[in-house]
Amino acid sequence: MKILILAPYPRKQAPSQRFRFEQYLEALDKNGIDYDYEPFIDENTWKILHKPGKFVQKAFGIIRAFFRRLNLILNLKPYSFVFIHREASHIGPPVFEWMIAKVFKKKMIYDFDDAIWLPNYSEHNKAFNKLKYYSKVKSIMGWSHKVSAGNAYLADFAKNFNKDVRINPTTIDTVNYHNQIKDQDTGEVVIGWTGTLTTIKYLYAILPVIEELEKSYDFTFKVIANENPQFNLKSFSFKKWEKATEIEDLLSFNVGVMPLEEDQWAKGKCGFKALQYMSLGIPALVSPVGVNTDIVEHSKNGYICESTTDWFLYLEKLINEKQLRQSLGTNARKTIEEQFSVNSNTNNFLSLFD
C-alpha cells in the first residue's frame, strides 16, 4: 500500500498538521505503509505567508504551488489512498479534489479539525480571502471515501455529506515531545495562554479578571503567540512563539487558560490549547464550549468556567494553592495519556486506511 499525503504547509511547521497526522508517520512506517508527503506551498512562501505585505511574492508562491500540485495529480497511479488535510490548495474551487475522486477514481480520506466551512482569516491575508471557496468543504466531504473529523461537532456536520465519518481527535505525543511534567514548586505563579492573533480575540473576555486579580496578587500573565497583542496589564509578559523552545516556554506556565465564545467556529475547535497544557501536567481552565467539556473534568484535572465569577474564583484558588495545582496537573497528564495521546489513538488513525 502507498499513500499520498496532501497538506497545506511544509512538514513540521503548522500545528494543525503536526498534531493531526505528522505524529503518526512513524506508525505508518512501522506498519509497512509507504507514503509521499506533498505540501501545497514551499518553504519560501511559508516564511512570508502570514506576514504583512509581500503580496507579489505570495501570489507567485501560490501560482508555483498550483503547477506543482497539477503535475502531482496527473501522476496518481502508484497510490491506493490520497489523504488530504483541510484542502489540496489554499484558494479556488476544489478542482484537484474533484480530479482525484472523479477523474482518477482514487480513494480520498479527508481530514479536518476546525469549522473550516466558515470564513476565518487573518488581517494580513484579506486579499487572498476573496479567493477562498469555503463551501468546497462540503463537496470534498461528499467525494471522499472516508472523513476524519477532530471532534463530535465536526463529525456531525460531516455526516450530512458522507456516510463513513470517523472521529480522529487531535492528539499529543507524550513520549517524544510533550514528555516533561511541570514542577509547581516555583516562586511567582504564571498564568499562561498560547495561540495566534486569529484566536487572541477570545482572551479579551478574561482581561478584566486578570486586572482584578492584579490588585491582590503578584503573578505573571504570559502570552505566547506569533505577534505581541500589547495588553495594558501590569502582569503582562509576551514571548514570541518558536518551535525550538515550544515545550520549554509552555513549562513556564503554572496554569493554562482557554477562554472561548459560544459560536460555530469555537464549537469546531479541538481543544488543542488545553491538550498541550494538560499533557505537561499544567491544569487548564476552559470555557464550556465544544470539546472542552470532554477533555476537562471539572475539579479533577482542571476547571470549566461558565462565568466571569468562575474565572476569578478558580484562578485565585490556583494562584494560592500549589498542592492543588500539582494534583490537578497530575490528573491532567493521566487524562491525556489515556484518551488524547498518540499511543492511545494510533490504531484509530491507522484504521482510516483499512
N, C-alpha and C positions, 0 to 999 in steps of 0.2 A: 504494500500500500504506500502511496505517496500523496502528500497533501500540499496544496498551495495555500500559503497564508498571506492574505492581503490586509495590510494595516495602513492607517493614515500617515504615521510618522516613522522615522528611523528607529531601529531597535534600541532598547534600554534608555529611551528618552522620555516618553509620555507615560504618566502614572496609570492612565486607563489601560494601556497595552501591557505595561509591566505587571500589573496586578490582576488582569483578566486572563491572559493566556501565556505571556512570556515565561512565567514561572513554571509552566508545565512542559516547556520544550525538552527539558531533560527527561521527563517521563515519556514523551514521545520516542526519544532515542532509546530508552531502556526497553520499550515495548516493541521495538523494531519498526517503528513508523517513521518513514523518511519524509522530509518536508523541505520546502523552499520558502523563505521569508522575504516578502517583497513590499517595502513601504511605498506609499504614493509619492511623497516628496523626499528629496535628498537632504543630506546633512546641511548643505549650504543654505537651502531655503528654510529649513527648520530653524536655523540660528536667527533668522530675521523675521520669521512669520508673525510672531506676537510682539514685535517692536513697532513703535510708531513710524509712519512714513515708509520709505523704500518701496513704494507701490510698483515701480517698474521692475525692480529685481524680483519682487514677489510674483508679479504677473508672468515673467519669463520662467521662473521656477515652476509655476503651475503648468505652463504650456509644455515645458520639457517633461513634466510628470505625466501628462496625458499621452504623449508619444510613447514613453516607456511602458505605460500601462497597456496601451493598444497593442504594442508588439508582444507583450506577455500574454494577453488574452487570445491572440491568434496562434498561440503555441501551448494549448492546454492538454494536449493528448496524453502526457505522462501521468496526469493527476486523477486520483479517484475522488477526492473531495477538494472543494475550494472553501476555505474558512475565511470569512470576511468579518473584520471587526469594524463596526459602525458604518463604513461606506468604502466603496472601491475608489472613489475620487471625492475630493473636497467640495467641488462645485458641480453644478449641472445636473441634468436628469440621470436616472440610473441606467445609462446605456451599457456600461460594462457588465453590470449585474444581469441585465437582460440578455446580453450575448452569452454569458456563462451558462445561464439556465435554459434559455430558449433556443439559441443557435447551436451551442456546443453540447447541450444536454448534460452538463456536469452537476453533480450534487453539491449544492451550496449549503453551508452552515453559517447562519447569520448570528453574530454575537453583538449585543449592545448592553450598556449599563447606565443609561440616562434616558430621560424622556426626550429623545433627540428628534421627535416629530414636531417639537415645539421650538420656535425661534429662540436662540440664546447665543449671544456673540459678544466679543469684547469691543470696546470703543475703537481700538486700533484697526479693526478689520470690518468697519461698516461697509466699505465699498464692496468687499467680497460677499458680504451677507446678501446683497441683492441678487447674487448669482446662485445662492443656495436653493435647493429644492427639498424643503423639509418634508413634503408629502411623499417623497420617494421611499421613505422608510416602510410605508405600508405595502408598496409594490414589491420591495425586496423581500419582505416577510412572506408575501404570498408566493413568490417564486422559489423560496428556499426549501430544501429537503428537511432541515430542522432549524429551529430558532433557539438560541441560548440567551436567556434573559437574566439580568442581575438580581432581580427580586420578584416577589409575587405580583406587585403592582404592574411592573413592566410585562411580566408573563401574561397577565390577564388582558392587557392591551394586545399583545402579540397573538393571542388565541382568536381574536377577531379575524385574523388573516391566514393563520397556519394551524394545522391540526396537531403538529408534533412540536410542542414548545417545552423546553427543559429549563428549570431554574438552576442557574450556574452562578452561585454567589461570588462576589469579589472576595478574594482570599489573601492571606498573609503567609509568607514564607517564614515560619517561626524557627526553622533550623539554620538556614544560611544567611538570613538578612535581619529580620526583627528577632534577634536571638539574645537580647540582653534584657535585664529587668531593672526598672527604676529603683534606686535606693532612696526611700523617702526621708531618710535621716539627713536632711540638708538644713542649711540656715534659712535664708529667705525663701518663701514659697513662690513658685512661678505658676501662674495660670496661663495656659497657652492655647493657641489656635494656629492651624496651618491650612493653607489653601491658596487660591489665586484671586485676583481682583474681580473676576466674574462672580465669585461667591461671597466676597467680603461684605456685600450688602447685608447679609444675614447677621453680621456681628453688631450692626447698629442697634439692634433690639436690646442687647445687654450692656451697651456702653454706659447707660445711666446707672446700672447696677455696679459696674466696676468703679464708677466715680463715687458712688455712695460708700462702697467698701473702703475706698482710699481714705475716707475721713477717720476710720477707726483702726485700720490695719496697714502694716508695711508688707508689700508684696510686689511682684513684677507681673505685668500683663504683657506677655510676649506674643508677637505675631510673626510667623514665618510665612513669607509669600514672595511672589515674583516682583512685586513693587511695594514701596512703602506707602501705607494709607494715611500717614501723618495724623494719627489720632491725638487730640489735645487732652492727654491724660498724664498726670504726673508719674503714674506707674508704667507707662507705655514703653516698650522696647521692641525694636524691629530687627529681624535677621532675614537677609535675603536667602531664598531657598537655593540650596546647592545639593545636587545628588551626592557628591562626595562626603558631605557632612550631615546628610539627612537624619540618620539614626542618632548621631551624637547630639544634634540640635533638638530632636524630639525628646531625648532623655533629659534635657534641661527642664522639662515640664514636671510639675508635681500633679497637676490637674489639667485635663484637656476639655475644651468646650466645643460644642457643635450645635449652635442655635440655628433653627430653620423656620421658615414661614409655611403655613399650610396652603401650598399652591401645587399645581400639577407638576411643575418642574421638580420641586423639592420631594414630592412623593416618589419620584423616579430615582432619587439618589440612593446609592447602595451602602451608605453609612461608612464610607472609606475613612473619614477622619476618626470616627470612633474606633474602627478596627485597628488603625495604626496606634492610637493611644493605648488601647487595651492590650494589644499584643506585647507592649513594652512594660506592662504592669502599671499603667497610669490610669486611674479612674476617669471615666468620661461622664460629663454632664451633657445631656442632649435634649432637644425638643421632641415631643411625641409625634413625629412626622415620619411616615413611610416605614422603612425597615428598621429605624432606630429602636422601636419598641420590641423588635425581635432580637436585637443584639444586646441591648442594655436591660438587665433585670434590676428594677428599682430597689435600691438599698442593699443589693448583693454585690454587684460589680460596677456600680455607678449610680447615677440619679437621672430620672426623667423629670424635666422641669416644664410644667404646664403654664406657669405664670411668672411675672417679674418677681413676685414674692418668693417663689420656689428657687429661682436663680440666686437670689440674695441669700436665702437661708442655707442652701446646700453649699454654696461657695464659702460662706462664712464658716460653716461646720468643718469643711475640709481645710481651710486655712488654719484652723485651730487644733485639729486632731490628726496628728501624724500617724498614730496607730490605725486610725480608720482609713486613711489614705493607703496605708500598706495592705490592710486586709482586703479592701475593695480592689486594689490593684492585683493582688494575688488571684482573686476570683476572676478578674477580668482576663488575665492571661490564660487561665484554665478554659474560659469560655471560647476564646479564640482558638486554642489548640484543639478543642473537641469539636467545634462547629464551623469555624471560619478559617481554617488553615489549609495550606497546600496539601499536607498529608491527609487531612480528613476528607478532602474533595477530589483527590486525584482520580479515583475510579469513576466518579461522576463526570469529570471532564473528558476522560478517555471514552466514555460511553457515547459521546457525540459522534464518534467515528465508527460505531458498530455497523 
